[in-house]
Amino acid sequence: MPRRRPAAQILREVPPRVRAGLLRLGLDPDDPAQARLFVEGVRVADELIAEEATRDAERA
């Protein structure tokens, strides 16, 4: 299982272009409640990617 990244790190790593896209979709990463939702989504994605990589490595 990968190390869980801190929320501040995840939010810092959002490129300006992606941040603008989020704002267009109505998700403001500067709003604490919306940022928590975004960070949780990123963490779930990180976990799924790590699980897939583990399965791929086991098959190789």
SELUMLUM-880319 format. One record per residue: residue in one letter; y, x, z of N, C-alpha, C in turn. Coordinates in steps of 0.05 Angstrom, whole numbers, plus 32768, in hexadecimal, padded with zeros to 4 digits. Layout:
("a"; (Y; X; Z); (Y; X; Z); (Y; X; Z))
...
***
This chain:
("m"; (7FE8; 8011; 8000); (8000; 8000; 8000); (8019; 8012; 8000))
("p"; (802C; 800C; 7FEF); (8044; 801D; 7FED); (8056; 8019; 8006))
("r"; (8066; 802D; 800B); (8079; 802B; 8021); (808D; 8016; 801A))
("r"; (8093; 8004; 802D); (80A6; 7FEF; 8029); (80C2; 7FFA; 8028))
("r"; (80D0; 7FF6; 8011); (80EB; 8001; 800E); (80FF; 7FF1; 801E))
("p"; (8112; 7FFE; 802A); (8127; 7FF0; 8039); (8138; 7FDE; 8026))
("a"; (8141; 7FC8; 8031); (8151; 7FB5; 8021); (816A; 7FC3; 8015))
("a"; (8177; 7FD4; 8025); (818F; 7FE1; 801B); (8189; 7FF3; 8003))
("q"; (8172; 8000; 8003); (816A; 8011; 7FED); (8166; 8000; 7FD4))
("i"; (8158; 7FEA; 7FD7); (8152; 7FD8; 7FC0); (816C; 7FCE; 7FB4))
("l"; (817F; 7FC5; 7FC5); (8198; 7FBA; 7FBB); (81A9; 7FD0; 7FAE))
("r"; (81A8; 7FE9; 7FB9); (81B8; 7FFF; 7FAD); (81AD; 8006; 7F92))
("e"; (8193; 8002; 7F8D); (8187; 800A; 7F74); (8189; 7FF6; 7F5E))
("v"; (8196; 7FDF; 7F64); (819A; 7FCB; 7F4F); (81B0; 7FD4; 7F3C))
("p"; (81A9; 7FD9; 7F22); (81BD; 7FE3; 7F0F); (81D3; 7FCE; 7F0B))
("p"; (81EB; 7FD7; 7F04); (8201; 7FC4; 7F00); (81FA; 7FAE; 7EEB))
("r"; (81EC; 7FB6; 7ED6); (81E5; 7FA2; 7EC1); (81D3; 7F8C; 7ECC))
("v"; (81BF; 7F94; 7EDD); (81AD; 7F81; 7EE9); (81BC; 7F70; 7EFD))
("r"; (81CE; 7F7C; 7F0D); (81DE; 7F6E; 7F20); (81EF; 7F58; 7F12))
("a"; (81FA; 7F5F; 7EFB); (820A; 7F4C; 7EEC); (81F8; 7F35; 7EE2))
("g"; (81E0; 7F3B; 7EDA); (81CD; 7F26; 7ED1); (81C6; 7F14; 7EE8))
("l"; (81C2; 7F1F; 7F00); (81BC; 7F0F; 7F17); (81D3; 7EFC; 7F1D))
("l"; (81EB; 7F06; 7F1C); (8202; 7EF6; 7F21); (8204; 7EDF; 7F0D))
("r"; (81FE; 7EE5; 7EF4); (81FF; 7ECF; 7EDF); (81EA; 7EBA; 7EE5))
("l"; (81D4; 7EC2; 7EF1); (81BF; 7EAF; 7EF8); (81C4; 7EA1; 7F13))
("g"; (81DA; 7EA8; 7F20); (81E1; 7E9B; 7F39); (81D6; 7EA8; 7F52))
("l"; (81CC; 7EC1; 7F4F); (81C2; 7ECF; 7F66); (81D5; 7EE6; 7F6C))
("d"; (81E2; 7EE4; 7F83); (81F6; 7EF8; 7F8B); (81EA; 7F0C; 7F9F))
("p"; (81E3; 7F24; 7F96); (81D7; 7F37; 7FA8); (81E9; 7F40; 7FC0))
("d"; (8202; 7F39; 7FBF); (8214; 7F3F; 7FD6); (8213; 7F29; 7FEB))
("d"; (8207; 7F12; 7FE5); (8204; 7EFC; 7FF8); (81EB; 7F03; 8009))
("p"; (81ED; 7F04; 8023); (81D6; 7F0D; 8034); (81BD; 7EFC; 802F))
("a"; (81C0; 7EE2; 802E); (81A8; 7ED1; 802B); (819B; 7ED5; 800F))
("q"; (81AB; 7ED7; 7FFB); (81A1; 7EDB; 7FE0); (8196; 7EF8; 7FDD))
("a"; (81A2; 7F0B; 7FEA); (8198; 7F26; 7FE9); (817D; 7F28; 7FF6))
("r"; (8178; 7F19; 800D); (815E; 7F19; 8019); (8149; 7F0E; 8006))
("l"; (8150; 7EF9; 7FF8); (813D; 7EED; 7FE5); (8136; 7F01; 7FCF))
("f"; (814B; 7F0E; 7FC4); (8147; 7F22; 7FAF); (8135; 7F39; 7FB9))
("v"; (813B; 7F43; 7FD0); (812D; 7F5A; 7FDB); (810F; 7F52; 7FE0))
("e"; (810A; 7F3B; 7FEA); (80EF; 7F32; 7FEE); (80E0; 7F30; 7FD3))
("g"; (80ED; 7F27; 7FBF); (80E1; 7F26; 7FA4); (80DB; 7F41; 7F9A))
("v"; (80EC; 7F54; 7F9E); (80E8; 7F70; 7F95); (80D0; 7F7C; 7FA4))
("r"; (80CF; 7F76; 7FBE); (80B9; 7F81; 7FCE); (809E; 7F76; 7FC6))
("v"; (809D; 7F5C; 7FC0); (8085; 7F50; 7FB6); (807C; 7F5D; 7F9B))
("a"; (8090; 7F60; 7F8A); (808A; 7F6D; 7F70); (8080; 7F8A; 7F74))
("d"; (808C; 7F99; 7F87); (8083; 7FB4; 7F8D); (8065; 7FB4; 7F96))
("e"; (805E; 7FA1; 7FA7); (8043; 7F9F; 7FB1); (802F; 7F98; 7F9B))
("l"; (8037; 7F86; 7F89); (8025; 7F7E; 7F73); (8021; 7F95; 7F60))
("i"; (8036; 7FA4; 7F5A); (8034; 7FBB; 7F48); (8022; 7FD0; 7F55))
("a"; (8025; 7FD5; 7F6F); (8014; 7FE9; 7F7C); (7FF6; 7FE0; 7F7C))
("e"; (7FF1; 7FC6; 7F80); (7FD6; 7FBC; 7F7F); (7FCA; 7FBF; 7F63))
("e"; (7FDA; 7FBA; 7F4F); (7FD0; 7FBD; 7F33); (7FCA; 7FDA; 7F2D))
("a"; (7FDC; 7FEC; 7F36); (7FD7; 8008; 7F31); (7FBE; 8012; 7F3F))
("t"; (7FB8; 8007; 7F57); (7FA0; 800E; 7F65); (7F87; 8005; 7F56))
("r"; (7F88; 7FEC; 7F4C); (7F72; 7FE1; 7F3D); (7F6D; 7FF1; 7F23))
("d"; (7F83; 7FF8; 7F16); (7F81; 8008; 7EFD); (7F75; 8024; 7F03))
("a"; (7F7D; 8030; 7F19); (7F72; 804A; 7F20); (7F54; 8048; 7F27))
("e"; (7F4C; 8033; 7F34); (7F30; 802F; 7F3B); (7F1F; 802C; 7F22))
("r"; (7F2A; 801F; 7F0D); (7F1B; 801A; 7EF4); (7F19; 8034; 7EE3))
("a"; (7F2B; 8046; 7EE7); (7F2C; 805E; 7ED6); (7F17; 8072; 7EDE))
***
